[in-house]
Amino acid sequence: MELVEALAALETRMRQDYSAMLDLVSELDSRWCAGRLEYSNTAALLVHALRISRGEARQRIGQAEQLHEVTMPSGAVADAAMPVTAAGLKQGTLGAGHVEVIQKTLGSMRHLDREQRAWAEELMVAKAAEDDPGALARYAARYVREIVDPDGAPPPDEEPQRPERELRRHTFRDGRMEFKGRLDAETASLFEALLAPFDKRDSDDTRSYAERGGDAFADVLQKAANCPDLPTHNGVKTEVAFTISLDALERALGETILPGNLSVSDARRIACDCHVLPAVMGGASQPLDVASPAYVVPAHIRRALVLRDRGCAFPGCDRPASVCHSHHVQSWLQGGPTQLGNLALLCGQHYRLIHRSEWEVELVNDVPYFTSPAYVDPARQPRRNALHRVLEPGNCRLDSRDRRHVFR
């Protein structure tokens, strides 16, 4: 009996600690700390900082958003969507499983007004104090819906006829693009087939469905750009010219904005793996001499790099080599050579992370090792990707000086 009481008391404290953890996650997200640390979203930061799965990170962020007030872009503060649930979690009468059931049930009742959803929440919180999450889910499906929402969601209105295929796009001043479109059934099947290999979701993937789709679309575009049959303009593929001197590009601060609303940090990232066109400009910005284009990473070095890394070299990433960039470990703008010993394959997501954050890369006997910022790993232990290259016994030794695997 005493053991059960001690166990129940510990469970209550764990639930209260979980509530406090969601408070911190909400504050972290509202302050956009991930962006300041150059992570694409809060979930990606939590995966590295807490060493949790991407699914668990998304779950915590989703629950934090529902249990806390939300500050709108206008500065107005919206009330918490599930205040009664938040109070129950803080008291320790509800657990994370109960919160997930209540969140999903209320999410399917968006067509109801606020008072009706509040009534449904009160019914479920009262029941959660007596039952486990599974029983609560059955209660919500059978009784709460019957009491609060007997008619269910209204049927969708018939959409008017639209063209079979259309694409509307708008380019913002900073170069970003927003688009919306529609495809016929045949083209839609082709589109899905092209995205599918790049849109795989891993168990620890922090990206939302929309983010995965966007990354997959970017990978398809990257692959298409490398296709030899791609149509050209004036006999050459599309190029981007930066009308800035090399010295100025090296000296400029990372957030300096170049003509065309491109920051210096983005220019350096693009220049890391691009089609470089040397040019000499006159005093009136007139081109005096334009040399023949030179690839920063020639094809034969790229092929060797693919054979070596086989895919994105970032720890835990399984993106294939076909959608990866050739990253200069020491920037070529700072004299880094375009040699196999100074290159590593990185997918778009990790390519941007390395360029914009405090992550560091170094090559140890042709194996890329990545060192995280101190807020991810206080020990800053270098790590490698073991998904593309399988270690065989005897192929590595442990260097006692820096505790890294060094390959012979």
N, C-alpha and C positions, 0 to 999 in steps of 0.2 A: 504494500500500500504506500509506504513512504517513497519507494522508488518511482511509482507511478506519479505521485504528487510532485516529486522533484523533476521528473521528466516533463510534466505539464507546465511547471513553473519556468523551466528552461525554454520550452516552446514559446511561451508568452513573451519572454525576453527576446528571443530570436525574432519574433514578429515585430516587436517594438524597434529592434535594431534595423530590421528591414525597412520599416517606415522612415527611420532617420536616414538610412542610405538613400531612399527615394527623394528625401528632402535635398540631399546633396546633389543627386543626379539632376533634379529639376533646376537647382541653382546653377550648376555647371552648364546645362543646356541653355538656360535663359541668358547667361552672360556670353554665350558663344565662345567658350574657352577652346573648343576644338579648332575653330577657325584661326584663333590667335596662335595656336601651336602647329598650324599648317596641316591639320587633319581634315578630311573631306566632310566628316560629320561626327557627332558625339559618340555614336556606336563604335566607330573605328578607334576612337581614343580609349573607350572603355575596354575594348578587346586587348589593347596593348597594356594599359595601365593596371587592369584588374586580372588579366589572364583568364577571362571568361569567354564562352562561345559567343559568336555573333548573334545567334538566336536569343540567348539570354540577355545580351546587351540591348537588343531591340525590345525585348519584353519589359525590361526595367525602365527604359526611356518611355515606352508607351504608357506604362502604368503611372509614371511620374507626371506625364502630361495630363492625365485624367484626374489625378488626385490633388493637383496644385493649381493655383491661379496662373493665368497665362497673360503675359504682357503683349499687347498687340503692337504692330509696327507704328500705329498712330500714337502709342503711349498709353492708351486706355488699358485697363486691367479687367480681364474677363474672369468671372467666378469659376471655381473648380467644377468640372463636370460631374464628379462623384464625391461630394463632400462627406456624405454619411459613411461611405466606404473608407475614406481617409481617416475618419475618426475611429472606426472600428479597428483598422490596422494599427493605429497609434496606440490604442488600448490593449492590443494583443489578442482580441477576440477573433480576428480574421487573419488568414495567412495569404501568401502570394497566390496560391491556387484559387482561393475564394475571389480574390481581386480579379483574376483573369476571367473567371466565369461571369462575374457581374459586368466587367468591361465588354466582353463579347455580346452579352445579352442586350445591354443598353445600346451597343453599336448597331445592332440590328433593328433598333426602334427609333432611328433618327427621324422617321416621318411623324412621330408623336410630338406633342408640345412639351415644354420643359416640366410642367407640373406632372404630367403623366409619367415621364421618365423618372422624376424624383419619387413618385409613388412606387414605381417598379423597383427602384433602388432600395427603398426602405423595406419593402417586402423581402427582398433577397438578403439584405444585411441581417434582418431579424432571423431568417432561416439559417444563415451561415453560422450564427452563434450556436446552433444545435447540430449541424451536419457537416460532413466532409464535402470537398468540392464536387465530387461526382454526384452525390445526392442533391447538392444545390443546383447543378446543371439540369438534372431531371425535373426538379421542382420548378425551375425557371421555364423549361420548355413546356411543361404540362399545365401549370397553374398560373404563373405570373402572366404569361401571354394571354391566357383565357380571361383573366381578370382585367388586365390593363389594356390589352390590344386584341380583342376578340376578332376584329375584322382583318387584321394583318395589314401589310403594306399595300397601298393602292397600285393597280396595274400601271405600267408605264404608258405614256401617251404615244400614239402612233407617230413615227417620225416621217416628215415629208420626203419625197423622192429626192435623192441627191445624185450628182454625177458618180459614175463608177470609180473613177480615180481622180484625185485632186490633192494638191499640196500647197498650203499657204504658209509662208515663212516671213519672219520679220527679224531684221538684224538691228540690235541695239547699238548705241554709240560706243560701248566698250568692246564691241566685236562679238558678243554672245548672240546666239540665234534661238528664236522660239518658233516652232512650227507645229502645224496640225494638218492632218490629211485623212484620206480615205482610199482604200484599195479594193479592187474587185476580188472575187474569191480566188481566182487563179494566181494573181500577183501576191495576194495575202499569204497563200500557201508557200510561195517561193520566198517571201520575206521571212516568214517564220522558220523555214528550213535553213536560211542563211544565218539567222540569229541564234538558233538552237545550240550549235557547238560552243558559242561564246557566252551563253546565258545560263550556264549550269550553276546551280546553287549548292554551295557546300554547307556543311553543318555549322560552320563558324563564320558564315558570310554575314557581315553587318549591313550590307546594302539592301535597300527596299526593292520591291518589284520594279518600280519605275527607274531606280538608279541602275539596277542590273541591266535593264533594257537599254538605257542610254549608253552604258559602257559597251554592251554588245554591239550596238549600232556603230559606235566609234571604232570598234575593232573591225567590223565589216568594211567601213570606209577606209581604214588603214590598209587592210588587205587588198581592197580594190585599187588603192593608189599604187600598190606595188605590182599590179597586174601589167604585163607587157602589152596587152591589147587595149589598155585604157586610151580613149580618144585624147588627142593632144591639141594644144593651141599653138599655132605657128610652128609646128614641128617639135615642140618641147612640152613637157608636162608643166603644170602650174608651179610657179616659183613665187616666193615672197622675198622682197628686197627690203633690208633695213638701211635707210640712208643715215647712218651714224658711223663715225670713225671707230676703229677697233679700240684706240686708246680711250675714247669717251665712253664706249660700252664697258670697258674694264673698270673705269673710275666711277661711273654713275652708281648711285644708290639703288638698291633692289626695287624700291617702289616708285622710282622716277618714271614718269609717263612719257613715252616716245610718241612721235606723230602717228596718228592712227589708233590712239588709245591703247597702246600695248606697253606694259611695264617692262623695265629693264630685266627684272628677274625672269619674266616670261620669254623675253628675247634670248636670254642666255640659255634657258631650258630648250627652246626650239633650236638654237644654234648648236646644241650638243649633238644633234643627230639630224642634219639637214643638208640641203643642196646649197653650198656656199658659192656665191658669185662675186669674186673680187672686183672692185671697181675703184678708180681714182676720180675724186670729185674736185672741180675747180672752186674758186672762191665764191662764185654765184650759184653754187650747188649744181653746176653743169657737169655731166659725166665726161671726163677727158679720155679715159681709157677703161674698157671693160674686158677683163680676161676671160678665158674659157672657164666654164663652170667646173668645180672640183668637189667631189663627194668627200665629206669629212670621214665617213667610214666606207672605204671601197668595198666592192662586192666580194672580193676574195677574202678580205678580213671579216666581213659580215658572215660569210659561210663558215669560216673557222670558229667564229664566236657562237654561232648556232650549234655547231657540233660540240663545243665545249660546255656551254650552259644549258642547252636543250630547251630552255624556256625561261620565264621570269626567275631571276636569281634571288628575289626577296624571300626570306624565310616563310614557308608555309604557302606560297603562291604557286598555283598549278597552271597559270596561263601559258599557252604554247608560244614558241619562238616566233611564229608567223605574225603575231600582233604586238611584238615587243620592240622597244626602241634600243638603240645602241648607246649606252650611257658612258661618258668619259668619267672615270673615277677622279682623275685630276682634270679639271676643266681645260679644254683646248684653248680657251681664252686666256688661261693663265700658264700656257706653255705645255699643257698635257699632250703627250704624243698620241697619234691615232694608231695605236698598236694593240695587239691582242692583250698584252699585259697591263693595259690601262682602260679596258672596256668591260662592261657587264651588261647583260640583257635585262631590261626592266619593262614590265607592262605599263600601260598608261597611268594607272592609279598609283603605282609605287614609283614610277618615274617622276611624277609631280611631287610625291611625298618627299623623296630624297632631295629634290631641288629646293623645296620650300621649307623644310623642317630641320631639326637638329640631328636627324639620323646621319650616320657616317658609314662610308663604304671603304673597304680596302681589300686588295687581292693578296692571298697567301698561297703561293705556289699555284697560281691560276684558278684559285677558288675564291669567289666573292664572299666576304664576311661583312655582316652588318651589325653596327653598334647602335643601340637605341639611346634616346635621351634618358637622363637620370630619372625623370618622373615615370618612365615606363619600367626601367630596370635599374635600381640604385647601384647595383654591382657593375653595370654596363658590360655585361659579358657578350663578346662577339658571337653571332649566330650565323648559320648558313642554311641554305635550302637543301633538304635531303630528299625532295620529291622527284627531282629530275636525274640526280646522280646518286646511285646506290653505293654506299661504302662496302668494300670487301675487306675481310680480315687481312691485316698486314699492309694495307694501302695507306695507313695514316698512323701518325704517332702523336702523343700529347706533349706539347712543349711546356715544361714546368715553369718557364718564365712568365708566360702570359696565359696559360691554361687554354690554348686554342688548338684545334686540330690542324696540323701542318702536313700537307700531302707531299709525298716523295715523287 
